[in-house]
Amino acid sequence: MPAPAESAAPFVPESRSLKALREASEGCRGCPLYAGATQSVFGAGPRKASLMLVGEQPGDREDREGAPFVGPAGRILDESLAEAGIAREEVYLTNAVKHFKWKAGRGKRRIHQRPSVGEVNACRPWLEAELEAVKPELVVCLGATAARSVIGPSFRVTKDRRTYVETDIAPLATGTIHPSSLLRIDDPEERRLGRAEFVRDLAEAAARVEG
């Protein structure tokens, strides 16, 4: 299969050392997103984590700090992992896209924009390299963009969550919501129920790995 016109593949080293991959990602020019980002935001976590969580892309705070899931959605994820009995330091966290895509808002505010299919595909070689390095037993996709990258476009998070499938880059994968979606729910009871369902998804994924 020919590489897409825009691709990170030429920038991905042969080494599957996470340190080498992280350092190489800083020089990635595989798609135009690097030009507007502060830095690449590579994954973080143990090399041999059994569970890998894949989100969409870094947000504003992640872009500034250079680490995944350290903003408001990361706080929700941390709390949900704890409720599910999962230690964050035992999980590998990353995103389908390594650079922050945004548009200017009022003042200095940077507003998140969803990456295009082409941008997700261009960045996929980094995710493939991470999967080869970490070799997780299970990948949990957080949101539709991650599910498209890992599982494919036919997977629908709202319809297929807690469905476990084999993919071409992961031995087993499933999908659930992105924690940022919980931040957009105004009704307290609806938000509580949504979070409980998210915790249930995480707990079930952990049980699959442990079992």
C-alpha positions in Angstrom: 0.0 0.0 0.0 1.6 3.3 -1.0 2.3 5.9 1.7 0.0 8.9 1.7 1.2 12.2 0.2 1.6 13.5 3.8 3.2 11.0 6.2 5.3 10.8 9.3 6.9 7.6 8.0 10.2 9.3 6.8 10.7 10.7 10.2 10.1 7.6 12.2 13.5 5.9 13.2 14.1 2.2 12.9 14.7 2.0 16.7 11.8 1.0 18.9 13.3 2.7 21.9 10.6 5.0 23.3 13.3 7.6 24.1 14.5 7.5 20.5 11.0 7.7 19.1 10.1 10.6 21.4 13.2 12.5 20.4 12.6 11.9 16.7 9.0 13.0 16.9 10.2 16.5 17.8 11.5 16.9 14.3 8.5 15.4 12.5 7.3 17.4 9.5 5.0 14.7 8.1 2.0 17.1 8.0 1.5 20.9 8.3 0.3 20.7 11.9 3.8 21.0 13.3 4.0 24.6 12.1 1.3 25.8 14.5 2.2 23.7 17.5 4.6 24.5 20.3 6.1 21.0 20.2 5.2 17.4 19.5 3.5 15.6 22.4 4.6 12.0 22.4 3.1 9.2 24.6 4.1 8.5 28.2 4.1 5.5 30.3 5.9 2.2 30.9 7.5 0.4 28.0 5.7 -2.9 28.6 2.3 -1.6 29.7 -0.5 -4.1 29.2 -3.0 -1.4 28.6 -2.6 1.5 26.2 -5.1 4.4 26.0 -5.2 6.4 22.8 -6.8 9.8 22.6 -7.3 12.2 19.7 -4.6 14.9 19.9 -2.9 17.0 22.6 -4.9 20.0 23.8 -3.7 23.5 24.6 -2.1 22.7 27.9 -0.6 19.4 26.6 1.0 21.4 23.7 2.5 23.8 26.2 3.8 21.2 28.6 4.7 18.5 26.2 2.9 15.7 28.0 -0.3 13.9 27.2 -3.5 14.2 29.3 -2.4 16.9 31.7 -5.2 19.4 31.0 -8.9 19.3 32.1 -9.7 16.1 30.2 -6.6 14.6 31.8 -7.9 15.4 35.2 -11.2 13.6 34.4 -9.2 10.7 33.1 -7.0 10.5 36.2 -10.1 10.5 38.5 -11.9 7.9 36.3 -8.9 5.6 36.2 -8.6 5.8 40.0 -12.3 4.9 40.3 -11.8 2.0 38.0 -8.9 0.7 40.1 -6.3 1.5 37.5 -3.0 3.1 38.4 -2.2 5.8 35.8 1.5 5.1 36.0 0.9 1.5 34.8 -0.9 2.7 31.7 0.7 4.0 28.5 -1.1 7.2 27.3 -0.8 8.7 23.9 -2.7 10.3 21.1 -3.5 9.5 17.5 -2.1 12.8 16.4 1.0 14.3 18.1 0.6 18.0 17.3 -2.1 20.4 18.6 -4.5 21.6 15.9 -6.2 24.8 16.8 -7.7 28.1 15.6 -7.4 31.5 17.2 -10.1 32.6 19.6 -10.5 35.8 21.5 -7.4 37.3 22.9 -4.7 34.6 23.2 -7.2 31.7 23.4 -6.5 28.7 21.2 -9.6 26.7 20.2 -9.2 23.0 19.6 -10.0 21.8 16.0 -10.5 18.1 15.2 -7.7 16.7 13.0 -8.7 15.7 9.5 -8.6 12.1 8.3 -5.5 12.9 6.2 -3.8 14.3 9.3 -4.7 11.3 11.4 -3.4 9.0 8.6 -0.2 11.0 8.3 0.5 10.6 12.0 -0.3 6.9 12.2 3.3 5.7 11.7 4.1 7.2 15.1 1.2 5.3 16.7 2.3 2.1 15.0 5.8 2.6 16.3 4.5 3.1 19.8 2.5 -0.1 19.6 5.5 -2.0 18.3 7.6 -0.7 21.2 5.1 -1.1 24.1 3.3 -4.3 22.8 0.1 -3.7 24.9 -2.4 -6.5 25.3 -5.3 -4.1 24.8 -5.7 -0.7 23.3 -8.6 1.5 24.5 -9.5 4.2 22.0 -10.8 7.4 23.6 -13.2 9.0 21.1 -14.0 8.6 17.4 -10.6 9.9 16.0 -8.6 7.4 18.0 -11.0 4.6 17.1 -10.7 5.5 13.4 -6.9 5.4 13.6 -6.6 2.1 15.5 -9.7 0.1 14.5 -11.1 1.8 11.4 -14.0 4.0 10.2 -16.6 1.3 10.7 -16.3 1.4 14.5 -18.8 3.7 16.2 -18.0 4.6 19.8 -21.7 5.2 20.7 -22.8 1.9 19.2 -19.7 -0.3 19.6 -18.3 0.7 22.9 -17.1 -2.3 24.9 -16.9 -4.3 21.7 -13.4 -5.9 21.4 -11.9 -6.4 18.0 -8.5 -7.5 16.5 -6.9 -4.9 14.3 -4.0 -4.7 11.9 -1.8 -2.8 14.5 -3.1 -4.0 17.8 -3.9 -7.5 19.0 -7.1 -6.3 20.7 -8.8 -3.0 20.8 -12.0 -1.3 21.9 -13.4 2.2 22.1 -15.2 4.5 24.5 -15.8 8.2 24.9 -13.1 10.8 25.2 -13.1 12.2 28.7 -13.3 15.8 27.2 -16.9 14.9 26.2 -17.9 14.8 29.9 -16.7 18.4 30.3 -19.3 19.5 27.7 -22.3 18.0 29.6 -24.1 20.8 31.4 -26.7 18.7 33.3 -25.1 17.3 36.5 -27.1 14.1 36.6 -26.4 13.4 32.9 -22.7 14.1 33.5 -22.7 11.8 36.5 -24.2 9.0 34.5 -21.8 9.5 31.6 -18.8 9.4 33.9 -20.1 6.2 35.6 -20.4 4.6 32.2 -16.9 5.7 31.3 -15.5 4.3 34.5 -17.3 1.1 33.8 -15.6 0.9 30.3 -12.2 1.4 31.8 -12.8 -1.1 34.6 -13.9 -3.7 32.1 -10.9 -3.1 29.9 -8.6 -3.6 32.9 -10.4 -6.8 33.8 -9.8 -8.1 30.3 -6.1 -7.5 30.6 -5.9 -9.0 34.1 -8.1 -12.0 33.3 
